[in-house]
Amino acid sequence: MARTIGSDGERTEAALRDAALRLIARHGYEAVSMRRLADEVGVQAAALYRYFPTKEDLLFTLMREHMEELVASWAELSDAEADPRDQLSAFVRNHIAFHLARRSSTHVNNLELRSLAPERLRRIVALREAYEKELRAILQRGADARVFDVEDAALVAIAIIQMITGVIVWFRPDERLSIDDVTERYLTMTLRLAGANKT
């Protein structure tokens, strides 16, 4: 890639983040050096350290921002007073749309927890647990209202999140199912996992 001249800091940082997500998702964190990122962005390697002092700083920032954006996207839709079936449907739709729009970021977040130092790992795990807690609460409200048949809300929540996140592994928009088709089918499977009644 040609060297860029006169790039401002915000554009360079954005390009760095995009390149890091793309390369780490494809090759893995350990295989992607800061020099390789610099070459991809078209700047000197030393320039990258103005934005992120270490490669792990970059990884942690990408993972933290992904989770914070996911939590925020659900916070805009969450309503503890709403019908649990409606909230479960909204959760599934939002989760699938969010992750399909951020495939590389999702791959990095799922695969590179192992690359974080313990304190940073705890911070990302805490964000993941806060998000999963929202789904557990929906399932428990549904169970209490007898619209779901759930004995272990925590276990069912894990199963649902694993399933609906897994869409990014295989889904291709040019194949036989549209995003809407996939979302509706996964929603049907989610309601079955939750033991939703037919009413």
Residue pairs with C-beta under 8 A, 6 or more apart in sequence:
1 39
1 40
1 41
1 42
2 42
3 42
3 43
4 12
4 41
4 42
4 43
7 15
7 42
7 43
9 50
9 51
12 41
12 43
12 47
12 51
13 51
15 41
15 42
16 37
16 41
16 48
16 51
16 52
16 58
17 58
17 61
17 62
19 37
19 40
19 41
20 32
20 37
20 58
20 59
20 62
21 62
21 104
21 105
21 108
22 104
23 32
23 36
23 37
23 40
24 32
24 59
24 62
24 104
24 107
24 108
24 112
25 103
25 104
25 105
25 107
25 108
25 111
26 104
28 111
28 112
29 55
29 59
29 108
29 112
29 115
30 115
32 55
33 55
34 45
34 48
34 49
34 55
35 45
37 48
37 58
38 44
38 45
38 47
38 48
41 48
51 58
52 58
52 61
56 115
56 116
56 117
56 120
59 108
59 112
59 115
59 116
60 116
60 120
60 123
60 124
62 105
62 108
63 108
63 109
63 112
63 113
63 116
63 124
64 123
64 124
64 127
66 102
66 105
66 106
66 108
66 109
67 109
67 124
67 127
67 128
67 131
68 127
69 98
70 95
70 98
70 131
71 127
71 130
71 131
73 94
73 98
74 91
74 94
74 95
74 131
74 134
77 90
77 91
77 94
78 87
78 134
79 87
80 137
80 141
82 90
83 147
84 138
84 139
84 141
84 142
84 145
84 147
84 148
85 142
85 147
85 191
85 196
87 138
87 141
88 135
88 138
88 139
88 142
88 148
88 190
88 191
88 194
88 196
89 187
89 191
91 134
91 135
91 138
92 160
92 164
92 183
92 186
92 187
92 190
93 183
93 187
95 161
95 164
95 165
96 164
96 167
96 179
96 182
96 183
96 186
97 179
97 183
99 106
99 164
99 165
99 167
99 168
100 167
100 168
100 171
100 179
103 168
106 165
106 168
107 168
109 124
110 165
113 121
113 124
113 125
116 124
132 157
132 158
132 161
135 157
135 160
135 161
136 153
136 154
136 157
139 148
139 150
139 153
139 156
139 157
139 194
140 150
140 153
142 148
142 150
142 194
142 196
143 149
143 150
143 153
146 197
147 196
147 197
147 199
148 194
148 195
148 196
148 197
149 194
149 195
149 196
149 197
150 156
150 194
150 195
156 193
156 194
159 193
160 190
160 193
160 194
163 186
163 189
163 190
163 193
164 186
164 190
167 182
167 186
171 177
171 179
171 182
173 179
177 185
